[in-house]
Amino acid sequence: MNDLMIKMYVSAKMLIEREEGQDLVEYALVVALIAFGAITGMGFLAKGLNNAFSNIAVTLSANI
């Protein structure tokens, strides 16, 4: 019985200390952060381009 408890303890401890999947999670978080930044940046860029083309359209309409 004592051997079984020791084996269970050792196997549980080894399972907790495994770090194999940790790198994958870190890479996924970095990719998600880059994607969020790109989406936010594209939103601001789209608004700026829309305003620029609107100003060009207003200027052309006023001068024609």
Phi and psi restraints in degrees (value plus and minus 20) as a CYANA .aco file:
   2 ASN   PHI     -86.2   -46.2
   2 ASN   PSI     -58.8   -18.8
   3 ASP   PHI     -83.0   -43.0
   3 ASP   PSI     -60.0   -20.0
   4 LEU   PHI     -83.1   -43.1
   4 LEU   PSI     -62.2   -22.2
   5 MET   PHI     -84.8   -44.8
   5 MET   PSI     -61.4   -21.4
   6 ILE   PHI     -85.3   -45.3
   6 ILE   PSI     -63.3   -23.3
   7 LYS   PHI     -83.5   -43.5
   7 LYS   PSI     -60.4   -20.4
   8 MET   PHI     -85.2   -45.2
   8 MET   PSI     -61.0   -21.0
   9 TYR   PHI     -83.5   -43.5
   9 TYR   PSI     -65.2   -25.2
  10 VAL   PHI     -85.3   -45.3
  10 VAL   PSI     -62.9   -22.9
  11 SER   PHI     -87.6   -47.6
  11 SER   PSI     -57.1   -17.1
  12 ALA   PHI     -86.8   -46.8
  12 ALA   PSI     -60.1   -20.1
  13 LYS   PHI     -85.7   -45.7
  13 LYS   PSI     -60.6   -20.6
  14 MET   PHI     -86.7   -46.7
  14 MET   PSI     -56.2   -16.2
  15 LEU   PHI     -85.8   -45.8
  15 LEU   PSI     -59.6   -19.6
  16 ILE   PHI     -89.8   -49.8
  16 ILE   PSI     -56.6   -16.6
  17 GLU   PHI    -102.7   -62.7
  17 GLU   PSI     -23.5    16.5
  18 ARG   PHI     -87.2   -47.2
  18 ARG   PSI     117.6   157.6
  19 GLU   PHI    -143.6  -103.6
  19 GLU   PSI       2.8    42.8
  20 GLU   PHI     -86.5   -46.5
  20 GLU   PSI     -64.7   -24.7
  21 GLY   PHI    -102.4   -62.4
  21 GLY   PSI     -25.0    15.0
  22 GLN   PHI     -86.3   -46.3
  22 GLN   PSI     -59.8   -19.8
  23 ASP   PHI     -83.2   -43.2
  23 ASP   PSI     -61.3   -21.3
  24 LEU   PHI     -82.3   -42.3
  24 LEU   PSI     -60.7   -20.7
  25 VAL   PHI     -85.9   -45.9
  25 VAL   PSI     -61.2   -21.2
  26 GLU   PHI     -84.1   -44.1
  26 GLU   PSI     -63.1   -23.1
  27 TYR   PHI     -84.2   -44.2
  27 TYR   PSI     -59.0   -19.0
  28 ALA   PHI     -83.7   -43.7
  28 ALA   PSI     -59.6   -19.6
  29 LEU   PHI     -86.4   -46.4
  29 LEU   PSI     -60.3   -20.3
  30 VAL   PHI     -84.7   -44.7
  30 VAL   PSI     -63.8   -23.8
  31 VAL   PHI     -83.4   -43.4
  31 VAL   PSI     -61.1   -21.1
  32 ALA   PHI     -83.9   -43.9
  32 ALA   PSI     -59.5   -19.5
  33 LEU   PHI     -86.1   -46.1
  33 LEU   PSI     -62.6   -22.6
  34 ILE   PHI     -84.5   -44.5
  34 ILE   PSI     -62.2   -22.2
  35 ALA   PHI     -83.4   -43.4
  35 ALA   PSI     -62.6   -22.6
  36 PHE   PHI     -82.0   -42.0
  36 PHE   PSI     -63.4   -23.4
  37 GLY   PHI     -84.1   -44.1
  37 GLY   PSI     -60.0   -20.0
  38 ALA   PHI     -87.0   -47.0
  38 ALA   PSI     -61.3   -21.3
  39 ILE   PHI     -84.8   -44.8
  39 ILE   PSI     -62.7   -22.7
  40 THR   PHI     -84.8   -44.8
  40 THR   PSI     -64.2   -24.2
  41 GLY   PHI     -83.4   -43.4
  41 GLY   PSI     -59.8   -19.8
  42 MET   PHI     -86.0   -46.0
  42 MET   PSI     -53.9   -13.9
  43 GLY   PHI     -83.3   -43.3
  43 GLY   PSI     -65.9   -25.9
  44 PHE   PHI     -86.2   -46.2
  44 PHE   PSI     -59.3   -19.3
  45 LEU   PHI     -83.5   -43.5
  45 LEU   PSI     -62.2   -22.2
  46 ALA   PHI     -83.4   -43.4
  46 ALA   PSI     -61.5   -21.5
  47 LYS   PHI     -84.3   -44.3
  47 LYS   PSI     -61.8   -21.8
  48 GLY   PHI     -85.0   -45.0
  48 GLY   PSI     -62.5   -22.5
  49 LEU   PHI     -85.1   -45.1
  49 LEU   PSI     -60.2   -20.2
  50 ASN   PHI     -82.4   -42.4
  50 ASN   PSI     -63.2   -23.2
  51 ASN   PHI     -84.9   -44.9
  51 ASN   PSI     -60.4   -20.4
  52 ALA   PHI     -84.1   -44.1
  52 ALA   PSI     -66.5   -26.5
  53 PHE   PHI     -88.4   -48.4
  53 PHE   PSI     -51.9   -11.9
  54 SER   PHI     -85.1   -45.1
  54 SER   PSI     -62.1   -22.1
  55 ASN   PHI     -84.4   -44.4
  55 ASN   PSI     -59.6   -19.6
  56 ILE   PHI     -84.0   -44.0
  56 ILE   PSI     -62.0   -22.0
  57 ALA   PHI     -84.2   -44.2
  57 ALA   PSI     -61.4   -21.4
  58 VAL   PHI     -85.1   -45.1
  58 VAL   PSI     -62.9   -22.9
  59 THR   PHI     -84.9   -44.9
  59 THR   PSI     -63.4   -23.4
  60 LEU   PHI     -85.3   -45.3
  60 LEU   PSI     -60.2   -20.2
  61 SER   PHI     -85.1   -45.1
  61 SER   PSI     -57.4   -17.4
  62 ALA   PHI     -91.8   -51.8
  62 ALA   PSI     -49.9    -9.9
  63 ASN   PHI    -115.6   -75.6
  63 ASN   PSI     -27.1    12.9
